[in-house]
Amino acid sequence: PSASPTAPATDAPQYDLDSVDFVTPEDVDAAGSDPAQRSQLTGRALEQLELIDKALRESRERVNKAGERYATARDKADDARAEVKRLERRIENERNSAEVSDQVVGLMVREMRQGTYSVPPELNVVLEGGDDMLYRYGVVSSLTRDQVLNSKRATRAADRLEQLLPEADRKRKEAEQLETEAAAAKREAVAAQEWLTNQLKKAESSSDALLEVLTKLGYEGGTVSSELLGLLKTRNDLRALSDTELKGNGKVAQPLENWRVTDGYGYRTEPKVGMHRGTDFVVNGNTCGAPLYAMVDGTVTYAGALGTFGNHVEITTASGLVYSYSHIQDNGIGVDLGDKVRAGQPVALTGTTGFSTGCHLHLEVLVDGQHIDPMIWLRANGLA
């Protein structure tokens, strides 16, 4: 059997179902008809059912906390990288401005010194009427003033560049540090999800065995953990659905059916100010609980809470494309970390967890690690 994942160093769990010596049907057989031993086994089995519930609640809470830390770190890194790009665009504009101004000045000076300066075509019409040297002198004086202005523009652009370059370098280092911290936070969040997945599998098998134990002991009051039932229901329902039908054409699929866009990609001021790095969708009809489908074959690389994004599923494809679904309803994730999914396979249920004003899908798409407008990808693949 494979070894269970090691719990993250921070926020260590109090409960570990792998370390529990669960009562088995064989223990009941060994106890025979001894009432004291049977009573003791009944008590242990009931305590262990409660322990399973506590362990799963704790594991889920650790996933939520780790996801919140990762969401905060990711937002900081994304904002820092956006600031670097903004500075790089300003630097490029200033550099172009300085180069153009220098080129204009250099061309003017060279041609005037060589006596080859030609009057611009737009001025020929004005000068066709005569050979007024004073007028021509006025034109040359004006051009000389333009030369000075271009020279000043080049100087100012160079001064701005001198200020922007070190600032951009500093911001770039800050962004790299924040990206490193975000990557570490994601590893912790993923580790917490792996821990929960392992505990969930142990809980499912152990609960079945404990119920069998209680039945053999003649006890009818044993109940399965509500936490376990909640976590398993959507997974089982969606897996059963995917066995009967896949949406799409086998290569790509809509993220959900009968959708319409309610908020696009880009900067926005509501419901909160900032860059909206995804597109929001609702279903024509009833959005809450609507199935979300994998758009492309891939591997689940995140499946859990993500701070203000609520419950979140991220899928990474073989080509490196990453897409994600946010605000999934509670107990609405139907896949586990590391699962292989197919295009058109239901993976989650639409909800309104996290910072959300109503049931909707927040879809993000990343190419080469950079966010793009999801609608561009949907249109390119014939899905919009």
N, C-alpha and C positions, 0 to 999 in steps of 0.2 A: 504494500500500500504506500501511496505517496505521502511524504511528510506534510504535516499541516503548516501553513504559513506562520512565520514568526510575527508576533504583535509588534507594531511600531514602538520605537523606544519611548516616545512621548505618549502621555495619556494611556498608560498601560492598563489592560483590562483586569477587572477583579475576578471575572468568571472565565473559565476555559473548559468547554464541554469535553474536549479531548482528554482532559485529566480526570474526568469523573468515572468512578467505577459503577456503571449503571447496573441495576438489577436486570437479570435475564430470565427467560422462561426456564433455563436449566437450573437456576437458583431455586425456583419454585419446586421443580422436580426433586432437588436435593433436600428441600425442607420437608417433603412428604406431608404427613398430616399433623405435624407438630404445630399446635396453635400459636405458641410463643414465637416460633420462627416465622410462621406465616403472617402474624400480626406485624412483626418487625419488618418483613419484606414489603408489606402493604404500605407501612409508614414511609419507608425509604423510597418506594416508587412514587408516592404522592409528592414527597419533598423534591424528588428529581424532576417531576413534571413542572413544579414551580420554579426550580432552578433553571430549566430550559427557557422559560418565559423571561426570567431575569437576565439571563445571558444574552438573549436575542435583543431585549430592550437596550441593554448596555452597549451591545455591538452596534446597534442602529444609531444610538446617541453618539458614539465615537465617530461613525461615518458622517453624521450631520456636522459635528464640530470640526472635523478635518476638512470637510467640504467647504465650510464657511471660511476657514483659514485660507484654503486654496483660492476660493473666489476672490477674496480681498487681495491676495498676492497677485493673482492673474490680472485683475483690473488695474492695479498699480503698474504692472509691467506693460500692459497694453497702452495705457495712457502715456507712459514714459516713451515708448517706441513711437507713438503718434507724434509726440513733441519733437523727437529727433527728426522724423520725416519732415515736419513743418520747418524746422531750422535748416534742413538740407535743401528744401525747396527755396527758402529765402537766400541761402548761400549761392545756389545755382543762378537765381535771378540777378543777384548783385554781381556775380562773376560775369554773367553775360552782359550786364549793363556796363561794367567797367571795360570789357573787351570791345564792345561796340563803340563806346565813346572814344577809346584810344585809337581804334581803327579809323574813325571818322576824322579825328584831329590829325592823325598821321598822314592820311590821304590828302587832306586840305593843305597841310604845310608842305608836303613833298611837291604837289602839283603847283602850288603858288611859287615855290622857290625855283622850280624848273620852267616856270612860265607856261605851263601846259594846262593850267586850271581852266576848265570849260564851264561856262555858265549853265546851270541846270536847265533842262528843256522847259520847265514851267515858267522860267524867267525870260526865255527867248522872245516870247510874244510881247512882253513888256518892252524889251530892248530893240525890237525890230525897227522902231520909228526913227532912230537917229544914232549919232555917235557921240553922245554927250559924255565926255570924260568925267565930269563931276558926278553925273548920275551913276556911271559905272563905278566911280570911286565910292559912292554911297553904298552900292551893292557889295563891293569888296569889304567895306568897313562893317557892313552888316554880317557878312560871312565871317569876318574876323571875330566879331562878337560871338557868333555861333561857335566858332573854334574855341573861344575862351569858356563858353558855357559847357561845351562837351568835355573840355579838360577838367572843369570843376566837377562835372557829373562823375567823371572817372575817378577823381580824387575822393569824392564823397563815398562812392561805391567801394573803393579800396579801404577807406576808413571803417565802413560798416562791416566789410569782410574781416578786417582785423579784429573786430569785436565779436563777430558771429562765430568764427572758426574755433576759438578756444571754448566758447560757450557750448557749441555743438559737440565738441570732443568730451567736455565734462558731462553733458546730458547723455551722450552715447555710453559712457562708462557707467553712469547711474542706471540706464536702461538695461545694460548687460547684467549688472548686479541684481536688479529687480527680477529679471528673467531667470537668473540662477535661483533666486529665492522662490519664485513661482514654480519652477521645475521641482524643487525640493518639496514644496508644499503639495504638489500634485502626487509625488511619490508617496507621501504620507497618507493622502486621501485614498489613493489606490490600494495601499497596504491595508487600510481600515476596511475597504470594501472586500478585499480578499479574505480578511479575517471573518467578516460577517458571512460571506459565502460559505466558508468552511464550517462555521458554527451552525449555519442553517442546514447544511447537509447532515451534520452530526445530529442536530435536533430532530430532523425529519425521521431518520432511521431509528434513533433512540426512543422517540415518542411512540412510534408503532410498536416497538418491543415492550415498552412500559405498559401500554394499553393491553397488550397480550398478557403480560404478567398479571395485571389487575383482574383481567377476566378469569385467568386460571385460579386466582386467589378468591374468586367469588365476589369481588368488589366492583360495583357498577357506577361509582361516582367519579371515576377519573375522567378528566377533560384535557384535550390538547391545548397547548398554549395559543391564546388569541393572537399573539404576535406572530407565531409560526403560521397560523392559518392565513393571516393577512398577507404575509410575505409570499406565501406559496400560491394563493388563489390566482392572481394575475398571471404569474409565470405559467401555471398549469393551463389556464384558459387560453392564453395566447399561443402557447406551444401546440395545443390541440387545434387551434384555428389555423396555424401555419402548416399543419400536417394535411389539411384538407384543401387549402387554396393559397396561392401566392398572387399578389397584385402585380401589375405592370407586365412588361414583355419579357421578363427573365433577365434583362440586363440592367434596366433602370425602372424606378417606380415612383409615383407621387408619394410625398411624405404623409399625406392624408387625403381623403376623398372629399370632393365637392367643396374645395377650399376657396377662400378669398382673402386678399391681403388687407390687413387693418393698419399696419405701420411698416414703413419701408426702412431700408438700410441708409444710415447716414446720421448727421448731427440733428439733434432734436431738443426741444425745450420742455416737452411733456411726455409722460408723467414725471420725468426727472431730466434735468439738463445734462447733456453729454452725448457722446458718440454711441449710436445704436448700431452695434456690429452684427446685426442679423435682421431678419424679416419676420414679422408676426402674422400668423394665419388663424382664421377661425373657419368653422365648418358651416355651410349654409344649412341650418337646421339646428341640431344640438351639438355643440362643441364638447361639452364636458363628457369625458369618457370615450370620446371618439378614438379609434385605434390609430396609432402612428406606425408607419411602415418604413422599413429600411429602404433607402433610395438606391443603394448600390451594395453589392457583396462586400463584406468586410469583417473586421474583428471588433468586438466591444472593448474599448479602451478606457471607458469610464462608465460607471453605473451606480449613481448614488446622489446624495444631496450636494448642492453647489451654491450655498449661501443664498443670495438674492435671486439666483436663477432657479431656485427650487430643486425638485428632483430632476436629474439630468442624465442623459445617455449620450455618449460620444462613440462614434464608429469610425475606424480608420481603415481605408482601403489598401489594396496591394500597391496601388500607384502613389500612395502617400496623401491622397485627398482625405480630409477629415470633415465630417459633418456631425452636428449635434442637435439634440432636442431638449428644450428646457421647459420648466413649469409643469412637468408630468405630475399627475395626481398622486396622492399618498397611496402607497402600495400599488402603484400603477406601472412600475418597471417590470417588464416581462422577460428580461435577459439578465445574465450574470456576466461579470467581468471575465473577459477571455473567450466568451462565446463567439462562434463563427455564425454570421447571419447572412441570409440571401436577400437579394433585391426583392421587395414586395412582401417580405416576412413581417408580421406584426411584432413590434418590439416594446410598445408601451401604450399608455392611455393618456390622452390629453387632459390637462388639469389646470390649476391656478395656484400652485405652490410657489413659495418665494415672494419676491416683489412683483405682484401681478394684480391687475384690476379686474380680471375675469378669465374664464377658461380660454386658453389659446395656446398655439404652438409658437415658440420662439426658435427659429431655425438659424443656425450659423454654418457657414461653409468656409474652410481654410484650404488654400492652395499654397504649397511650399511654405507652410507655417504662417501665411498672411491671410487675414480676413478678406473675403470678397463679398460683393452683393450676391446673396443666394439666388436672386431672380436671374442673374446673368448665367449662373450654372444651370438653373431649371430651363431657361430658354434654349441654351446651347444643347441640351439633351432632350429637347422636344417635350418638356413637361409643363411649359407655360406659354 
